[in-house]
């Protein structure tokens, strides 16, 4: 297993206003700049980078995407995770991302 770098931060859960009911947490700009500066070579199409995420005691495999409009990576929060943890839009979360 390849070693992963852990980033722990807090962020607000927000809902994408376009089609679909996608929810995300934006990674802090400083964290995004560090990841992009050191690991951009791992990105796949559309700025996608494989990752593992953790909120409270729930971990899951996912990906982060670089959002050029925000200048940060965004982490999608699956409906199953939101339901399991009773998460709501605008809630501030403590989470970790491993890349």
N, C-alpha and C positions, 0 to 999 in steps of 0.2 A: 504494500500500500504506500502510495506517495504521501509524503508529509504535507500537511495543510497548514496554512497561516490562518490564525484565528483573529478576527476583528469583533470586538464587543462594543455595542453602542446603544443608544436609545433613539427611537424615531416614531413618528406619528403614522398610523395606518390611514391611507387615503385611497379613495375610489377613483378609478379612471372614468372620465366623463364620456368617452366614446362608446362604441358598440361593445356589448358584453358587460359583465359585472366584475371586472378584474380589480383586485385590491393589491396595493403595493406599500412598501416602506422604502423611502429613499435613504440610501447610505449617506452619511455625512460627507461633505465635499472633501475634507482632509483625507478621509479613508478612501474615497473614490480616487483621489489624485495619487495616493500611494499605490493602490492596487493597479491603476492604469499605468502608472510610471514604471512599475516593476514587472507586471504580469500581463500586459496587453497582448503579448505574443501568444497567450493561451486562449484569447478570444476566438470564437468561431464566427459565423455570419451574424450580421446586425449587432455586433458588440456583445454577443452572448458569451458568458463564461460559466462553466460548470461550478457548482458550489454545494455546500451543505449548510443548512440553516438550523437554528435552535432558538425556540422561545419557551421559557419555563423549562419543563422537562420533556418537551416534544422536539424531536430532531427529524429532519427529512432531507432527501436529496432534491436539489433544485438547480436553478441557474440564476445569475444576475445579468441584467442587460444594461449597457451604458446608454443613458438617455441624453442625447446631445442638447436638447432644449433645457434640461435642468442642470446639465454638467455633472451629473452623478450617476452611479449605478442605482438601479431599482431592483428590489427583491419582491417577486410576486408571493402573496400569501394565499395558498389554496383554500377553497371553501371548506374542505375537511378539517384543516388546521384552525380556521376561524371558528368553526362550529365546536370543535373539541375544546377550545380554550375560551369560548364565548367572547370573541373579539369583535369590536365594533369600530366603524369609521371614526377617525380623529382620536382614537385611543393611543396614548403614548406607550410604546412597548420597549422592553429591555430585550435585546436579542444578540445572537452571535452568528457570524457568517464565517465559514471556512472556505478558503480558496487555495 
